[in-house]
Amino acid sequence: MVTTDSLIPYEDYVQAALRSVVARVLKSVQTGGLPGQHHFYIAFKTRYPGVELPKALLEKYPDEITIVLQNRYWDLEVHEDRFEVSLSFNQVPSHIVVPYAALVGFVDPAVNFGLQFQPPEAEEEALPPVAAAEEPEAEAAPADPEAPADSGSNVITLDRFRKKS
């Protein structure tokens, strides 16, 4: 089978569409809170341009972090290209900003739903974050490749459609 390079960036379009699902979900809970037992694990690249994290978290998780939106979050703001939220890390309140392009995973374990995203391009990962807030030492859950996103029956991965190098 002959492989041809597409002049249409299908994969980019699909990744953007999947990330927009996360934006819509966050928008739906922005004012009313999380319904029922729903809660979210959101994994993202910590050094992606536009990510804002406390300096201590960035030092502890220099590549990727998973946050949990469940009981202790507030000030959720959903924008077209990013979301902002305040969380408690080891009982220390912190405000973070996450562009949707930095996402690598989204899981709602209450309904066994998960999405995995193509990691941002390597040259984007190498850039320092736009801002690292000065805050006390805090902790968060590290990104776990064995997290529920890999075992959920509704996980969408695009690996079988990717071009083999």
Secondary structure, DSSP 8 states (H G I E B T S, - for coil): ------SS-HHHHHHHHHHHHHHHHHHHHHTT---TT--EEEEEETTSTT-EEEHHHHHH-SSEEEEEESSSEEEEEE-SSEEEEEEEETTEEEEEEEEGGGEEEEEETTTTEEEE-----HHHHTS--SEEE-------EE--TTSGGGT-TT-B--GGGS---
